[in-house]
Amino acid sequence: MITIGEQCSLINLPRSSYYYSPVGITEEEIEIMREIDQIYTKYPFYGVGKITESFRRAGRHYNHKRISRLMHLMEIQALRPKKKLSRRNINHVVYPYLLRGVSITENNHVWSSDITYLPLYKGFAYLVAVIDWYSRYILSWEISNSLDVYFCLEALEKSLKEGKPKIFNTDQGSQFTSNAFTGMIIGNDIKMSMDGRGRALDNIFIERFWRSLKYEDVYLKDYQSISDLRAGLTDYFHFYNYERFHQSLNYKTPAEIYFN
């Protein structure tokens, strides 16, 4: 039997582009998950109790066990205020956080990567992106239907075609602590840095980007399928990098900073 990876290779399709609809999830639960994501994006410090209460105050009474189960499926936890999409593998090496007190004064000094949950009309996907801290330029991104390491590796490979940072920062998720991921970074003479557990502020720039992406695009577009999502994200990333002004960049775009 040919594996999914082999099938994708035969037709020259990135593994992360392969998508199937989630099994065993009702349309009602998909809608609940969509709303959980919106509540969590606005209030990332909310746990099961507060999200359940948010629904109750809106006149929708769901058992907290059901909310807990769906949040577990989404891999969401209230961790000051980090989405625990990437869970640590205790058999993987964890690198120290290298950026405390470090002043970022140039492009390609620090890059970082993270994963977020994205709702679809009748399903969901995961997005990984790589960002340059100084310019806020998004160097690469990939989407996937699962949280395996392959789409993270694809994004990393694409980003390294743009340049090379001195330090690469991630959380302690199993995708980022895997030998394949850390090996690619260390093999390119890049220092590996990892957030302290539960410390979302250690990777604040990409956390802010997720919020912008969802409020400015994903929640407005209500993407119907993975192909629609990919097309829409392509447009949004171009807008974000080349057209969207940033107050913190003196109203320049990330591309204006990164390429100058």
N, C-alpha and C positions, 0 to 999 in steps of 0.2 A: 504494500500500500504506500502511495506517495504521500509524504507529509505536506502540511500547509506551506512550510518553508520551501520545500522542493517545488511545489506547484507554482509558488510566486516567482521562484528563480527561473523556471522554464518560460514564463511569459514576461520576464523582466519587470515584475511588479514588486515594489517594496513590501516587505512583510507587514509593516505597520499600516499599509493601505487595505489589507484584508479585513473584512468586517462582517459580522453576523449580528442579527438581532438577539438581545439577551433572552435566555430561556427561563421560563418560570416566573416572569415578572408581568403582572397585569398592566393594562393601560392606566388604570387608576393609580397604581404604585409608581409608574413612570412619572405621572403628573405630580404625585407627592414628592418624589425625588427632585423634580424640577424646582418645586417650591422650597424644599429643604436647601437646595443649592443657593437660591436667591436669599433666603434668610441668613444662611451661613456666610455668604459673601458680604452681606451688610453687617452682620454681627458675628465675626469669626470666633468670638469667645463663648458663644452659646453652645451648650451641650444638649443632651437628649431632653432633659427636663424643660429647659427654656424654649427649645424648638417645639416641643409638644404643647407647651402653654401658648406659644404664638399661634399655633393652629386653633387651639381652643378658643382664644379671644376673637378669632376670625369666624367662629361658629362651626368649626370642623373638629369633631371630637375623635381623635385617633388614640388607640392604646399606646402608651410609651414604649412597650415592647416592640410594636410594629415600627415606630420611628427609629428605635435603636437598631433593629434589623436592617432597615433601609440605609441608615447612616453607615453601618458596618459594610454593606455592599458598596457604598460610595467611597468607603475608606476615609470617612470624615470623623474627626475627633476634636473636641475643644481643648487645644493644648497651647494656650497663650501665644498667639491664637492660631497655631499651625495646623493645616490640613495634613493628616498623617497618611497621605497617599502612598508614600514610599516607606514600607516597613523594614526595619533593620533585620539583617540576617546575622545572628550572633557568631556565625562561623567566618564572617568577613572582617577584614581589617578596617578599623575606623581611624581616620586621620584627624589630627588636632585642628581646631579653628585658628587660622593664621591672621585674621583681619581685624582683631580687636585693637583699636587705637591707630590703625593704619590709615594714612591719608591717600586717597585715590586721586591722582593729579594728571593722569594721561590715559589715552586709549590703550587697550590690550594689557592693562595692568592686572585687572581682575575680571574674569568672566564667572558667571554662575548659571546653574540649571535647576529646574524644578518641574514638577508634574501637577496638573490640575484636572478636575472633572468638568466635562462639558455636556450639558443636556441636549438631546435631540428630540424631535417630535415624538418618536416612538422608540426611544433608546437613549444611549449615551456613548461617549467616547472619552478618551484621555488625551491630553495635550502635553508635550514636553517642549521646552524652549531653552535656548542659550542666549544670555544677554551680556553685553559689555557694560560694566558698572559705570564707567566714566561718562560715556555718551548715551547710555540707555538704548543703544542700537541692538535690535534682535538679530543675532547672527544666523540662527537656524531654528527650525521647529519641525515636529512630526506629530501625527495623530495615530492612535491605535485603539483597538477594542479591548485590549488587555494590558496588564501592568508588567509584562515581561520586559527584559532588558533590551530587546532588539530595536525598538523604536528610539530608545535613548541613545543607543550606539549610532544609529543612522543620523540623528541630529548632531551628535558629537563629531562624526566624520565630516558632515557638511560644514560645521562651524570652523573646523581646522583648515578648511580650504580658504577661509577668509583671512586667517592670520593665526597668531598663537599668543595666549596670555602668559603672564608670569605666574599667576595663581588662578586655579579653577576651584570654585566653591560650590558645594552641594549640601543637601541634608544627609542624614545617615541611612537613607532608604536602601533596600537590597539591590535596586537597579544601579545605584551610584557607587555602592561599596563592592560590587561584583568585580572579580578579577579582570573581566573583559573591559569594563569601563575604566577602572583605575589604571589598568595596564596601558591603555591607549593614552591616558594623560601622562603618566610617569614616563612612558616610552617616548614622548615628545618633549621631555625635559621641562615639564610644567609641574609646579608645586601643587599638591592636592590639599584642599582645606575643606573641613566639614563642620556644619553648624553644631552647636551644643544641642542636646536632645530637647525638643519642645520650644526652641528659641527661634520663632519666626522672624524676629528682627535681625537675626544674623544673615538673612537673605532678603532684606526688605525691598530691594529694587524690583525683583521679579514678583514679589507678592503684590506690590502696587500695580505692576503691569497686568496681573491676572484680573484685578478689580476693574481696571480700565477696559480691558478686552471684553469682559462680560457685560458691563453696563453700556459700553459704546457700540457693541456689535452683537454678541451671542444672544442676549436677552431680547434685543430688538428684532432680530432676524428670524427666530424660531426655525432653525434649520431642520429640514425634513429627513435628510439622509447624510451618510458619511461623505458622499461625493459633493453634496451641497455645502457641507461644512468645510471641506477642503478648499473648494472654490471661494467661499466667503472669507475664510481665514487668509487665503493668498491675497485677496484684496485688502483686508484689514491690516495685515503686516506691512504691505507696501505703504498704505496710508500712515500707519504709525511711524515707520522709519523715515519716510520722505516728505510727509505733508503735515503731520501733527506737531504743532508748536508746543514746547515744554517751558513752563515758567522757570523751572530750575535750571534750564539751559539758556537762560536769557532770551527766551522765545525763538530759539533755533530748533531745528529738527534733529533727531538722533543721527541721521545720515550726514547732515552738515557738520556735526562735531566729529563723527567717526572718520570721515574721509578727508578732513582738513587738519 
